[in-house]
Amino acid sequence: MPYLPDDRDLTPEQRRREIASILARGVLRLCSVLPAEPEAPKPAPSPPQKDLEVSDLSRPHVPRG
């Protein structure tokens, strides 16, 4: 923003209001370019599941001795 010669005559309260106005315009501008609602994160694809075969005949192997 260009410097205006009459800026030196502003009171501290007027300066605060001017700064607040500038910041408010910036926030409104930012909100106008952002999407209205953020997109929900998409769930990660689940890994393919492999079928496990269960055998009735298998027994745990325990060494003896």
C-alpha positions, 0 to 999 in steps of 0.5 A, spaced: 500 500 500 502 506 498 504 511 503 499 517 504 502 523 507 496 524 512 498 517 515 502 521 520 496 524 523 492 518 525 491 517 532 493 510 535 486 508 535 485 510 527 491 506 526 489 500 529 482 500 525 486 501 519 490 495 520 484 491 522 480 493 516 486 491 511 487 484 515 479 483 514 479 485 507 485 480 506 481 474 510 475 476 506 479 475 499 482 469 502 476 466 503 473 467 496 478 463 493 478 457 498 473 451 497 467 452 501 468 446 505 474 442 505 474 435 502 474 429 507 480 425 506 479 419 502 480 412 506 486 408 504 485 402 500 485 396 504 490 391 502 488 385 498 486 379 503 489 372 501 485 366 503 488 362 508 487 355 508 486 351 514 487 344 515 484 339 520 490 334 519 496 339 521 498 338 528 503 342 531 510 340 531 514 339 537 521 336 538 522 331 543 528 330 547 
